[in-house]
Amino acid sequence: MTEDILDRLFYGQVTPFDDSIEDIDTYRELNHRMGEVWQQIEAQASPELRELLDLYKVCRADLDMLAQLDRFKVGFRLGVQLLTAATGQRKLPE
């Protein structure tokens, strides 16, 4: 297979999430703790409140995904600007 990064990206052989945050010990510990806390909340909540909490989780996940997408775009644009500067072209992309 080709070593061209754009080809590999196009064919799904490279993803921006190859280096996962889940490999960080602190992240795993906090994620586990959040799961424990969530179970305690659900155990104490009424059915109506659990439904509301589930909706909150979905909205929070959607918000996090939008933020990650935005950070990816900002990082990608920065990469293009750095590459452009490294090749001697000074004009920034609009």
N, C-alpha and C positions, 0 to 999 in steps of 0.2 A: 504494500500500500504506500501511497505517496507520503512524503514527509512535509508537504505543504500544509501549514497550520490552517489556512483558510479551507482547504479541501477537507481536512480532518474535522474542523468545526462544522462545516456544512453537512457532512455525513454522520454527525453525532458521535464522533470518536473522541471529542474533547468537549467538556462542559465547563462552564465557569465555576461549578460547584465540586470539581474534582478534589480540591483540598477542603474537606468538610470541617466545619466548626465542631462537629460531634467528636472529632479526634482530640479535642482539648478537654483535659480532665475536669477543670472547673465547670465547663459547660455541662458535661455529663452529670456532675454532682448537683448543680443547680436545677437541671431538668428533672432529675430524679426527685429532688426535694419539692419542686413545684407539683409533680404528680402526686406525691404524698399529701401535700396541703390540699390539692384539688379533691382528693378522695375524702378528706375530712370535711371539707365544705359541702360536698354532695351528700354525705351521710347525715349532716345536720340540717340540710335545707329541705323546705317543703317541695312538693312536686312542681308547684308554680314557679318557685324560685329556681329550681334546677333547670326548668325549661328556659327561663330568662338567662341563666348562667351559660347554658349551652349556646344560646344565640350570641351572647357576649364572646364566647370562645371563637365562634365562626367569624364574627366581625373583626376580632383581634387578629386572627390568622390572615384574613383578607388584607387588613391594614399592614401587617408585617410583610406580606408578599409584595404589596405595592411599594413599600419602602425599600425592600431588597432589589426590586426591579429598577427603581430610580438610582440606587447606588451602583448597580451594574452598569447602567447607561452612562452615569457620570464617569465611572472608572474606564469604560470603553472609550469614551470621548477623550479622556486624558491620555490613554494609550495611543490613540491616533495622533494626538498633538505631539506627544513625545517622539513617536516614530517620524512624523513630518519634520520635526526639528532635527532629529538625528540624521536625516537624509539631506539636510541642507536647505530645505524649503522653509521659509520664514512665515509665509502667510498662514494664519490660523483658519481652520474650517469654520464655516458659519453654522 
